[in-house]
Amino acid sequence: MTRLAGNSVSRRSLIKGSAALAAATAVPTGWAIAQARPVKVGLMLPYSGTFAQLGENITHAIELFIAEKGGKLGGRELQIIKLDDESKPENAPQNADRLVKRDQVDVLIGTVHSGVQMGIHKVVAESGTLTIVPNAGNVAVTRDLCAKNVFRSSFSNWQPAYGMGAAAAKKGYKKAVWVTWDYAAGAESGAGFKEAFEKGGGQVLPNLTLPFPQTNFQPLLAQIPGLGVDVVGSFFAGGGAVQFVKEYASAGLKAPLCGSGFLTEGTLGAQGAAAVGIETALHYGDGLDNPKNAAFRKAFKDKAGREADVYAVQGYDAAQLLGIGLEAVKGKIEDEANLYKAMRAAKIDSPRGPISISPAQNVTQNIYLRKVEGGLNKVIGVAVENLADPGTGCKLA
């Protein structure tokens, strides 16, 4: 696959060269004023449609962290510029280009939808704009398309499912099948589950899939009894996850259902009794007991008027990561070499527990095992400690 970050002379480099020339000929007073301008932070997130609340929670959490720091990071004021990406991949390059070229943001934080992320990535890998991904889990962004200016504060699709595969193998299950939509997130999650489960001595049959976003699950469910599996792993999210869990329970299948955490994340109210007992793996969960999480959840609820979730945590940590970088360079975001060096070395006290940044600039983090009890995704253990995505194909080092 072609690496998008391989341009020898980026648009950002040209802008910097022009800026340096202007600075060299300017009087000191003008230079000081230019240096004091706010850091422009573009938030390219969904503020309408299905994922609107996810975008809002990420935004609330970013604003919360900035407020906790007195409105400045590294001594610099921040100017927030919001753009609704509408979760439309076809508009992503144009929207990202608008933030980078017209608004000239110093940092772009986005987004939720993996298809939109690929459009953003094409623009920022070429321009060199610092980008922090607060949710989208498509593995390419921190694998073969990795770029020195792109960091992720969330997860790769591979990570939670790998944790679930490891936990299922530890329980002694020997034969499994993965059920999902036929699209990138489902396939990448399935690959993680398979790798860990088979490393633990189990066997995973070929995936059972249906086209995204179809929800005619009955043909898939009808195949499961004849497969002889003793556990079924799954990746669905949103409305599809609600319907799948309900139909799985109604089918009376003997093999327990488990999956990547998004199977039950944000869907428990609609899934009701059908979800009780389902185990999933994710980098966050209900009842996670650490001081940072307790303080964060209280502050977030005071600000947003609702409970924090994994999306809020990822947004908060995107801001924490940016803050670490700006503190290291005393607000001089133009000092990219030292900014990125500090961000790559970041050790972050997150509500999810301690996290760090992998060599491919994805998050290294605990993957928690959760069980649905009392309407919560209750954390019952750690599936895998300090798990990093393998970063296959990334050549940043």
Buried (B, 14 or more C-beta within 10 A) or exposed (E): EEBBBEBEEBBBBEBBEEEEEEEEEEEEEEBEEEEEEEBBBBBBBBBEEEBBBBBBBBBBBBBBBBEBBEEBBBEBEBBBBEBBBBBBBEBBBEBBBBBBBEBEBBBBBBBBBBBBBBBBBBBBBBBBBBBBBBBBBBBBBBBBBBBBBBBBBBBBBBBBBBBBBBBBBBBEBBBBBBBBBEBBBBBBBBBBBBBBBBEBEBEBBEBBBBEBEEBEBEEBBEEBEEBEBBBBBBBBBBEBBBBBBBBBBEEEBEBBBBBBBBBBBBBBEBBEEBBBEBBBBBBBBBEBEBEBBEEBBEBBEEBBEEEBBBBBBBBBBBBBBBBBBBBBBEBBBEBBEEBBEBBBEBEBEBBBBBBBBBBBBBBBBBBBBBBBBEEBBBBBEBBBEBBBBBBEBBEBE
